[in-house]
Amino acid sequence: MSNALEVTMQELAKSLTVMNYDYADFKKDTVKRLNEHDELIKKKIQLAPNEAKNIRDRVKIKVKSICEQNNLEYHKVKSKIFPRVYKAINDKNQVATYRELPSFYFNEIMQDIENLDISVQDIVRGEENVRMSN
């Protein structure tokens, strides 16, 4: 009987080991799926109206700064620069319009706008040609 009890104890120990490995795999898989779901949710919740306004204001400041840095008249060239800034933001965040930007990344997006490097040399050359012809 002692031998049968020992065999049973060994089988129980093996079963417990297998269950522990299964639980560890289940836990790892569950955490992975929850993290994936969390990322989806973060990307799906779009900007609140006040966040969208703050982004528009920050973009306007950025466009004015680009104009000042390149000696361009804001009112003459803003219609050419705004689309470039918005395209850079939208492309980085893989959205069609800035209104689809994920709210979760609002602070990062605001910092990205500040750090954007937009090429406007073609606009500068065009404005120089206009000045020279006048």
C-alpha positions as CSV (number, residue, x, y, z in Angstrom):
1,M,0.0,0.0,0.0
2,S,2.8,2.3,0.8
3,N,4.1,1.8,-2.8
4,A,0.7,2.7,-4.2
5,L,0.5,5.8,-2.1
6,E,4.0,6.8,-3.2
7,V,3.0,6.3,-6.9
8,T,-0.1,8.4,-6.3
9,M,1.8,11.2,-4.7
10,Q,4.3,11.2,-7.6
11,E,1.4,11.4,-10.1
12,L,-0.2,14.2,-8.1
13,A,3.2,16.1,-8.1
14,K,3.5,15.7,-11.9
15,S,-0.1,16.8,-12.4
16,L,0.6,19.8,-10.1
17,T,3.7,20.7,-12.1
18,V,1.8,20.5,-15.4
19,M,-1.0,22.6,-14.0
20,N,1.5,25.2,-12.9
21,Y,3.0,25.4,-16.4
22,D,-0.5,25.6,-17.9
23,Y,-1.4,28.4,-15.5
24,A,1.8,30.3,-16.3
25,D,1.0,30.0,-20.0
26,F,-2.6,31.0,-19.5
27,K,-1.5,34.0,-17.4
28,K,1.1,35.1,-20.0
29,D,-1.4,34.8,-22.8
30,T,-4.1,36.7,-20.9
31,V,-1.7,39.6,-20.0
32,K,-0.7,39.8,-23.7
33,R,-4.3,39.9,-24.9
34,L,-5.2,42.5,-22.3
35,N,-2.2,44.7,-23.3
36,E,-3.2,44.4,-27.0
37,H,-6.8,45.4,-26.1
38,D,-5.5,48.3,-24.0
39,E,-3.5,49.6,-27.0
40,L,-6.6,49.3,-29.2
41,I,-8.6,51.3,-26.7
42,K,-5.9,54.0,-26.4
43,K,-5.9,54.5,-30.2
44,K,-9.7,54.4,-30.5
45,I,-10.6,57.2,-28.1
46,Q,-10.2,60.4,-30.1
47,L,-9.5,63.9,-29.0
48,A,-11.9,65.7,-26.8
49,P,-13.0,69.1,-28.2
50,N,-10.7,71.1,-25.9
51,E,-7.7,68.9,-26.9
52,A,-8.5,69.4,-30.6
53,K,-8.6,73.2,-30.0
54,N,-5.3,73.0,-28.2
55,I,-3.8,71.1,-31.1
56,R,-5.1,73.7,-33.6
57,D,-3.7,76.5,-31.5
58,R,-0.3,74.8,-31.3
59,V,-0.2,74.1,-35.0
60,K,-1.0,77.8,-35.7
61,I,1.9,78.8,-33.4
62,K,4.1,76.4,-35.2
63,V,3.2,77.7,-38.6
64,K,3.8,81.3,-37.5
65,S,7.2,80.2,-36.1
66,I,8.1,78.5,-39.4
67,C,7.2,81.7,-41.3
68,E,9.3,83.8,-38.9
69,Q,12.3,81.5,-39.2
70,N,12.1,81.6,-43.0
71,N,11.2,85.3,-43.4
72,L,7.9,84.4,-44.9
73,E,4.7,86.5,-44.7
74,Y,2.3,84.4,-42.6
75,H,-0.9,85.5,-44.4
76,K,0.6,84.9,-47.8
77,V,1.9,81.4,-47.2
78,K,-0.1,79.9,-44.3
79,S,-2.3,78.0,-46.7
80,K,0.7,76.1,-48.0
81,I,2.3,75.4,-44.7
82,F,-0.7,74.3,-42.6
83,P,-1.4,71.2,-44.8
84,R,2.3,70.1,-44.4
85,V,2.2,70.4,-40.6
86,Y,-1.1,68.5,-40.4
87,K,0.1,65.8,-42.8
88,A,3.2,65.2,-40.7
89,I,1.1,64.9,-37.6
90,N,-1.5,62.6,-39.2
91,D,1.1,60.4,-40.9
92,K,3.0,59.9,-37.7
93,N,-0.1,58.8,-35.9
94,Q,-1.6,56.9,-38.9
95,V,-4.9,58.8,-39.0
96,A,-6.7,60.6,-41.9
97,T,-7.5,63.8,-40.0
98,Y,-6.2,65.4,-36.8
99,R,-9.7,64.9,-35.3
100,E,-9.0,61.2,-35.3
101,L,-5.8,61.6,-33.2
102,P,-5.8,59.4,-30.1
103,S,-6.5,61.4,-26.9
104,F,-4.3,59.1,-24.9
105,Y,-1.2,60.5,-26.7
106,F,-2.3,64.1,-26.5
107,N,0.8,65.3,-24.6
108,E,3.1,63.4,-26.9
109,I,1.4,64.9,-30.0
110,M,1.7,68.4,-28.6
111,Q,5.5,67.8,-28.1
112,D,5.7,66.4,-31.6
113,I,4.2,69.5,-33.0
114,E,6.8,71.6,-31.2
115,N,9.6,69.4,-32.6
116,L,8.4,69.2,-36.1
117,D,10.9,70.0,-38.9
118,I,8.9,71.0,-41.9
119,S,10.7,71.8,-45.2
120,V,9.5,75.0,-46.8
121,Q,12.4,75.8,-49.1
122,D,10.2,75.4,-52.2
123,I,7.9,78.1,-50.7
124,V,10.9,80.3,-49.8
125,R,12.2,80.1,-53.3
126,G,8.7,80.8,-54.7
127,E,8.3,83.9,-52.5
128,E,11.8,85.1,-53.5
129,N,10.9,84.8,-57.2
130,V,7.7,86.7,-56.6
131,R,9.7,89.5,-54.8
132,M,12.2,89.6,-57.6
133,S,9.5,90.0,-60.3
134,N,7.9,92.9,-58.4
